[in-house]
Amino acid sequence: MQPAVPGASAAPFPFLQFPFRRFGLGAMPELNTTMAQQAEADLASLLDRLKAAQRELVLTAAKGSTLPSDGMLRKISELEGAIAATEALMQEEGVRR
């Protein structure tokens, strides 16, 4: 069975592709670039917030005369993991472009 519209897909769900292909908007590179830039900005903002939160916890722990609580140490460690994951994702996204 041939698609009724040139460029439309003969896939089981052609309506998922049809409008974009019909109007020649296949990949829409400018939209992809804008989305990538927005994602990069979002990740950078998240990274800044995570680092600021971790810094505040470390500075608070440094002010005390005793060892920080297990909960505070756990939170600092969890933030470190989130920071590493965010940095890795930023690097991965940068390599793709």
DSSP file (Angstrom, degrees, kcal/mol; ACC not computed):
  #  RESIDUE AA STRUCTURE BP1 BP2  ACC     N-H-->O    O-->H-N    N-H-->O    O-->H-N    TCO  KAPPA ALPHA  PHI   PSI    X-CA   Y-CA   Z-CA
    1    1 A M              0   0    0      0, 0.0     0, 0.0     0, 0.0     0, 0.0   0.000 360.0 360.0 360.0 127.5    0.0    0.0    0.0
    2    2 A Q        -     0   0    0      1,-0.1     7,-0.1     2,-0.0     2,-0.1  -0.638 360.0-104.0 -87.8 144.1    1.4    3.4   -1.0
    3    3 A P        -     0   0    0      0, 0.0     7,-0.1     0, 0.0    -1,-0.1  -0.388  22.0-133.1 -64.3 146.0    1.1    6.4    1.2
    4    4 A A  S    S+     0   0    0      1,-0.1     6,-0.0     2,-0.1    -2,-0.0   0.774  92.1  50.4 -71.1 -26.7   -1.6    8.9    0.1
    5    5 A V  S >  S-     0   0    0      4,-0.1     3,-2.3     0, 0.0    -1,-0.1  -0.944  95.7-110.2-116.7 131.3    0.8   11.9    0.5
    6    6 A P  T 3  S+     0   0    0      0, 0.0     3,-0.1     0, 0.0    -2,-0.1  -0.347 106.3  21.2 -58.3 135.3    4.3   12.0   -0.9
    7    7 A G  T 3  S+     0   0    0      1,-0.4     2,-0.1    -4,-0.1    15,-0.1   0.250  95.6 123.2  90.1 -13.2    6.8   11.8    1.9
    8    8 A A    <   -     0   0    0     -3,-2.3    -1,-0.4    13,-0.1     2,-0.2  -0.455  64.1-111.8 -78.8 156.8    4.3   10.2    4.3
    9    9 A S        -     0   0    0      5,-0.3    -4,-0.1    -2,-0.1    -1,-0.1  -0.581   5.2-146.8 -90.3 149.8    5.2    6.9    5.8
   10   10 A A        +     0   0    0     -2,-0.2    -1,-0.1    -7,-0.1    -2,-0.0   0.177  61.4 128.6 -94.5  15.5    3.5    3.6    5.2
   11   11 A A  S    S-     0   0    0      1,-0.1    -2,-0.0     2,-0.1    -3,-0.0  -0.159  79.7-100.0 -65.3 164.3    4.2    2.7    8.8
   12   12 A P  S    S+     0   0    0      0, 0.0     3,-0.1     0, 0.0    -1,-0.1   0.788 121.8  35.5 -59.3 -27.8    1.3    1.4   11.0
   13   13 A F    >   +     0   0    0      1,-0.1     3,-1.8     2,-0.0     4,-0.3  -0.566  68.2 160.3-124.8  67.8    1.0    4.9   12.6
   14   14 A P  G >>  +     0   0    0      0, 0.0     4,-2.7     0, 0.0     3,-1.6   0.752  65.6  74.3 -64.3 -22.5    1.7    7.3    9.8
   15   15 A F  G 34 S+     0   0    0      1,-0.3    -2,-0.0     2,-0.2    -7,-0.0   0.708  86.4  65.2 -65.1 -16.6    0.0   10.2   11.6
   16   16 A L  G <4 S+     0   0    0     -3,-1.8    -1,-0.3     1,-0.1     4,-0.1   0.760 118.9  21.5 -74.2 -23.4    3.0   10.3   13.9
   17   17 A Q  T <> S+     0   0    0     -3,-1.6     4,-2.1    -4,-0.3     3,-0.4   0.649 101.6  90.1-112.5 -24.5    5.3   11.4   11.0
   18   18 A F  H  X S+     0   0    0     -4,-2.7     4,-2.7     1,-0.2     5,-0.2   0.842  83.3  48.4 -51.0 -54.5    2.9   12.8    8.4
   19   19 A P  H  > S+     0   0    0      0, 0.0     4,-1.5     0, 0.0    -1,-0.2   0.894 114.7  45.6 -61.1 -38.9    2.6   16.5    9.3
   20   20 A F  H  4>S+     0   0    0     -3,-0.4     5,-3.5     1,-0.2     6,-0.3   0.928 116.7  43.0 -70.3 -43.7    6.4   17.0    9.5
   21   21 A R  H ><5S+     0   0    0     -4,-2.1     3,-1.3     3,-0.2    -1,-0.2   0.878 109.6  57.9 -69.7 -36.6    7.2   15.2    6.4
   22   22 A R  H 3<5S+     0   0    0     -4,-2.7    -1,-0.2    -5,-0.3    -2,-0.2   0.885 112.3  39.9 -61.8 -39.0    4.4   16.7    4.4
   23   23 A F  T 3<5S-     0   0    0     -4,-1.5    -1,-0.3    -5,-0.2    -2,-0.2   0.233 117.7-108.1 -98.2  14.4    5.6   20.2    5.0
   24   24 A G  T < 5S+     0   0    0     -3,-1.3    -3,-0.2     1,-0.1     4,-0.1   0.806  81.5 127.2  70.6  29.5    9.3   19.4    4.6
   25   25 A L      < +     0   0    0     -5,-3.5    -4,-0.2    -6,-0.2    -1,-0.1   0.027  24.4 144.1-106.6  27.1   10.1   19.7    8.3
   26   26 A G  S    S-     0   0    0     -6,-0.3    -1,-0.2     1,-0.2    -5,-0.1   0.812  80.2  -1.3 -32.2 -81.7   11.8   16.3    8.6
   27   27 A A  S    S-     0   0    0     -3,-0.1     5,-0.2    -7,-0.1    -1,-0.2   0.737  79.9-152.2 -91.5 -24.2   14.6   16.7   11.1
   28   28 A M    >>  -     0   0    0     -4,-0.1     4,-2.0     3,-0.1     3,-0.9   0.963  11.5-168.4  49.6  66.8   14.2   20.5   11.7
   29   29 A P  H 3> S+     0   0    0      0, 0.0     4,-2.6     0, 0.0     5,-0.2   0.823  80.8  56.7 -58.2 -34.6   17.9   21.1   12.6
   30   30 A E  H 3> S+     0   0    0      1,-0.2     4,-2.0     2,-0.2     5,-0.1   0.869 108.6  47.5 -67.0 -33.0   17.3   24.6   13.9
   31   31 A L  H <> S+     0   0    0     -3,-0.9     4,-2.7     2,-0.2    -1,-0.2   0.903 111.5  50.5 -70.8 -41.3   14.8   23.2   16.4
   32   32 A N  H  X S+     0   0    0     -4,-2.0     4,-2.4    -5,-0.2    -2,-0.2   0.900 111.2  49.1 -62.2 -40.8   17.2   20.4   17.4
   33   33 A T  H  X S+     0   0    0     -4,-2.6     4,-2.6     2,-0.2    -1,-0.2   0.921 112.0  48.1 -64.4 -44.2   20.0   23.0   17.9
   34   34 A T  H  X S+     0   0    0     -4,-2.0     4,-2.4     1,-0.2    -2,-0.2   0.911 112.5  48.8 -63.0 -42.4   17.7   25.2   20.0
   35   35 A M  H  X S+     0   0    0     -4,-2.7     4,-2.6     2,-0.2    -2,-0.2   0.900 111.6  49.6 -64.6 -40.3   16.6   22.2   22.1
   36   36 A A  H  X S+     0   0    0     -4,-2.4     4,-2.4     2,-0.2    -2,-0.2   0.900 111.1  49.2 -65.2 -41.0   20.2   21.1   22.6
   37   37 A Q  H  X S+     0   0    0     -4,-2.6     4,-2.3     2,-0.2    -2,-0.2   0.899 112.1  48.6 -65.2 -39.6   21.2   24.6   23.7
   38   38 A Q  H  X S+     0   0    0     -4,-2.4     4,-2.6     2,-0.2    -2,-0.2   0.911 111.4  49.6 -66.2 -41.8   18.3   24.7   26.1
   39   39 A A  H  X S+     0   0    0     -4,-2.6     4,-2.6     2,-0.2    -2,-0.2   0.904 110.9  50.3 -63.0 -40.9   19.2   21.3   27.5
   40   40 A E  H  X S+     0   0    0     -4,-2.4     4,-2.3     2,-0.2    -2,-0.2   0.909 111.7  47.5 -63.6 -42.3   22.8   22.5   27.9
   41   41 A A  H  X S+     0   0    0     -4,-2.3     4,-2.2     2,-0.2    -2,-0.2   0.897 112.0  50.6 -65.5 -40.2   21.7   25.6   29.7
   42   42 A D  H  X S+     0   0    0     -4,-2.6     4,-2.4     2,-0.2    -2,-0.2   0.914 111.6  47.6 -63.5 -43.0   19.3   23.6   32.0
   43   43 A L  H  X S+     0   0    0     -4,-2.6     4,-2.7     2,-0.2    -2,-0.2   0.898 111.1  50.9 -65.6 -40.2   22.2   21.2   32.8
   44   44 A A  H  X S+     0   0    0     -4,-2.3     4,-2.2     2,-0.2    -1,-0.2   0.902 111.0  48.9 -63.7 -40.4   24.5   24.0   33.6
   45   45 A S  H  X S+     0   0    0     -4,-2.2     4,-2.1     2,-0.2    -2,-0.2   0.918 111.6  48.9 -64.7 -43.8   22.0   25.6   35.9
   46   46 A L  H  X S+     0   0    0     -4,-2.4     4,-2.7     1,-0.2    -2,-0.2   0.921 109.9  52.2 -60.8 -44.3   21.4   22.3   37.7
   47   47 A L  H  X S+     0   0    0     -4,-2.7     4,-2.5     1,-0.2     5,-0.2   0.911 108.6  50.2 -59.9 -43.7   25.1   21.8   38.1
   48   48 A D  H  X S+     0   0    0     -4,-2.2     4,-2.3     1,-0.2    -1,-0.2   0.913 111.9  47.8 -60.7 -43.2   25.5   25.3   39.6
   49   49 A R  H  X S+     0   0    0     -4,-2.1     4,-2.3     2,-0.2    -2,-0.2   0.904 112.0  49.3 -66.4 -41.3   22.6   24.6   42.1
   50   50 A L  H  X S+     0   0    0     -4,-2.7     4,-2.4     2,-0.2    -2,-0.2   0.926 112.7  47.1 -63.7 -44.5   24.1   21.2   43.1
   51   51 A K  H  X S+     0   0    0     -4,-2.5     4,-2.6    -5,-0.2    -2,-0.2   0.892 111.7  50.8 -64.8 -39.6   27.5   22.6   43.7
   52   52 A A  H  X S+     0   0    0     -4,-2.3     4,-2.3    -5,-0.2    -1,-0.2   0.914 111.2  48.3 -64.6 -42.3   26.1   25.5   45.7
   53   53 A A  H  X S+     0   0    0     -4,-2.3     4,-1.9     2,-0.2    -2,-0.2   0.915 113.6  46.8 -64.1 -42.9   24.1   23.2   47.9
   54   54 A Q  H  X S+     0   0    0     -4,-2.4     4,-2.5     1,-0.2    -2,-0.2   0.911 110.7  52.5 -65.8 -41.6   27.1   20.9   48.4
   55   55 A R  H  X S+     0   0    0     -4,-2.6     4,-2.8     1,-0.2     5,-0.2   0.915 108.1  51.2 -60.2 -44.0   29.3   23.9   49.2
   56   56 A E  H  X S+     0   0    0     -4,-2.3     4,-2.3     1,-0.2    -1,-0.2   0.905 110.8  48.6 -61.7 -41.7   26.9   25.2   51.8
   57   57 A L  H  X S+     0   0    0     -4,-1.9     4,-2.5     2,-0.2    -2,-0.2   0.918 112.4  47.8 -64.7 -43.0   26.8   21.8   53.5
   58   58 A V  H  X S+     0   0    0     -4,-2.5     4,-2.2     2,-0.2    -2,-0.2   0.918 112.9  48.3 -65.1 -43.1   30.6   21.5   53.5
   59   59 A L  H  X S+     0   0    0     -4,-2.8     4,-1.3     2,-0.2    -1,-0.2   0.894 111.8  49.9 -64.6 -39.1   31.0   25.0   54.9
   60   60 A T  H  X S+     0   0    0     -4,-2.3     4,-0.8    -5,-0.2     3,-0.3   0.912 111.3  49.0 -63.9 -42.3   28.3   24.3   57.6
   61   61 A A  H >< S+     0   0    0     -4,-2.5     3,-0.6     1,-0.2    -2,-0.2   0.868 107.7  55.4 -64.3 -36.4   30.2   21.0   58.5
   62   62 A A  H 3< S+     0   0    0     -4,-2.2    -1,-0.2     1,-0.2    -2,-0.2   0.799 100.5  59.4 -68.0 -28.7   33.5   22.9   58.7
   63   63 A K  H 3< S+     0   0    0     -4,-1.3    -1,-0.2    -3,-0.3    -2,-0.2   0.777  90.8  87.2 -71.3 -26.0   32.0   25.4   61.2
   64   64 A G  S << S-     0   0    0     -4,-0.8    -3,-0.0    -3,-0.6     0, 0.0  -0.338  72.3-141.7 -75.6 156.2   31.2   22.7   63.7
   65   65 A S  S    S+     0   0    0      2,-0.1     2,-0.2    -2,-0.1    -1,-0.1   0.560  83.8  55.3 -92.8  -9.6   33.7   21.4   66.3
   66   66 A T  S    S-     0   0    0      1,-0.1    -2,-0.1    -5,-0.1     3,-0.1  -0.612 102.9 -74.8-112.9 176.0   32.6   17.8   65.9
   67   67 A L        -     0   0    0     -2,-0.2    -1,-0.1     1,-0.1    -2,-0.1  -0.415  58.5-100.4 -66.2 146.7   32.3   15.4   63.0
   68   68 A P        -     0   0    0      0, 0.0    -1,-0.1     0, 0.0    -7,-0.0  -0.285  47.0 -92.7 -64.0 156.1   29.3   16.1   60.8
   69   69 A S     >  -     0   0    0      1,-0.1     4,-2.5    -3,-0.1     5,-0.2  -0.215  31.2-111.6 -65.6 160.0   26.3   13.9   61.2
   70   70 A D  H  > S+     0   0    0      1,-0.2     4,-2.6     2,-0.2     5,-0.2   0.886 119.4  54.9 -59.4 -38.5   25.9   10.8   59.2
   71   71 A G  H  > S+     0   0    0      2,-0.2     4,-2.3     1,-0.2    -1,-0.2   0.903 108.4  47.1 -62.8 -41.5   23.0   12.4   57.4
   72   72 A M  H  > S+     0   0    0      2,-0.2     4,-2.5     1,-0.2    -2,-0.2   0.920 113.1  48.6 -67.5 -42.5   25.0   15.5   56.4
   73   73 A L  H  X S+     0   0    0     -4,-2.5     4,-2.3     1,-0.2    -2,-0.2   0.899 111.7  50.5 -62.7 -39.5   27.9   13.3   55.2
   74   74 A R  H  X S+     0   0    0     -4,-2.6     4,-2.8    -5,-0.2    -2,-0.2   0.915 110.5  48.9 -63.5 -43.4   25.4   11.2   53.2
   75   75 A K  H  X S+     0   0    0     -4,-2.3     4,-2.6     2,-0.2    -2,-0.2   0.911 110.5  50.3 -64.9 -42.0   23.8   14.3   51.6
   76   76 A I  H  X S+     0   0    0     -4,-2.5     4,-1.9     1,-0.2    -1,-0.2   0.918 113.2  47.3 -60.4 -42.8   27.3   15.6   50.7
   77   77 A S  H  X S+     0   0    0     -4,-2.3     4,-2.0     2,-0.2    -2,-0.2   0.906 111.1  50.1 -65.3 -42.9   28.1   12.2   49.1
   78   78 A E  H  X S+     0   0    0     -4,-2.8     4,-2.2     1,-0.2    -2,-0.2   0.895 109.9  51.0 -63.5 -39.6   24.8   12.1   47.3
   79   79 A L  H  X S+     0   0    0     -4,-2.6     4,-2.7     2,-0.2    -1,-0.2   0.887 106.6  55.0 -64.9 -37.3   25.3   15.6   45.9
   80   80 A E  H  X S+     0   0    0     -4,-1.9     4,-2.5     1,-0.2    -2,-0.2   0.909 108.6  48.5 -61.6 -41.6   28.8   14.5   44.7
   81   81 A G  H  X S+     0   0    0     -4,-2.0     4,-2.4     2,-0.2    -2,-0.2   0.904 112.1  48.3 -63.8 -41.6   27.2   11.7   42.8
   82   82 A A  H  X S+     0   0    0     -4,-2.2     4,-2.3     2,-0.2    -2,-0.2   0.882 111.1  51.1 -66.6 -37.8   24.6   14.0   41.2
   83   83 A I  H  X S+     0   0    0     -4,-2.7     4,-2.7     2,-0.2    -2,-0.2   0.935 111.2  47.7 -63.8 -46.2   27.3   16.5   40.3
   84   84 A A  H  X S+     0   0    0     -4,-2.5     4,-2.4     1,-0.2    -2,-0.2   0.906 112.6  49.0 -62.1 -41.9   29.4   13.7   38.6
   85   85 A A  H  X S+     0   0    0     -4,-2.4     4,-2.3     2,-0.2    -1,-0.2   0.901 112.1  48.4 -65.2 -40.6   26.3   12.4   36.7
   86   86 A T  H  X S+     0   0    0     -4,-2.3     4,-2.4     2,-0.2    -2,-0.2   0.920 112.0  48.7 -66.1 -43.8   25.4   15.9   35.6
   87   87 A E  H  X S+     0   0    0     -4,-2.7     4,-2.3     1,-0.2    -2,-0.2   0.900 111.4  50.5 -62.8 -40.3   28.9   16.7   34.4
   88   88 A A  H  X S+     0   0    0     -4,-2.4     4,-2.6     2,-0.2    -2,-0.2   0.909 110.9  48.4 -63.9 -41.9   29.1   13.3   32.6
   89   89 A L  H  X S+     0   0    0     -4,-2.3     4,-2.7     2,-0.2    -2,-0.2   0.896 110.6  51.2 -65.8 -39.7   25.8   14.1   30.8
   90   90 A M  H  X S+     0   0    0     -4,-2.4     4,-2.1     2,-0.2    -2,-0.2   0.916 112.0  47.1 -62.6 -42.1   27.0   17.5   29.8
   91   91 A Q  H  X S+     0   0    0     -4,-2.3     4,-1.9     2,-0.2    -2,-0.2   0.914 112.4  49.8 -65.7 -41.9   30.1   16.0   28.4
   92   92 A E  H  X S+     0   0    0     -4,-2.6     4,-1.6     1,-0.2    -2,-0.2   0.918 111.7  47.8 -62.3 -44.6   28.1   13.4   26.5
   93   93 A E  H  X S+     0   0    0     -4,-2.7     4,-1.1     1,-0.2    -1,-0.2   0.872 110.4  53.1 -64.8 -36.8   25.8   16.0   25.1
   94   94 A G  H  < S+     0   0    0     -4,-2.1    -1,-0.2     1,-0.2    -2,-0.2   0.858 107.2  51.4 -66.5 -35.4   28.7   18.1   24.0
   95   95 A V  H  < S+     0   0    0     -4,-1.9    -1,-0.2     1,-0.2    -2,-0.2   0.850 104.1  58.5 -70.2 -35.0   30.3   15.2   22.2
   96   96 A R  H  <        0   0    0     -4,-1.6    -1,-0.2     1,-0.3    -2,-0.2   0.818 360.0 360.0 -64.8 -31.2   27.1   14.5   20.3
   97   97 A R     <        0   0    0     -4,-1.1    -1,-0.3    -3,-0.2    -2,-0.2   0.485 360.0 360.0 -84.3 360.0   27.0   17.9   18.7
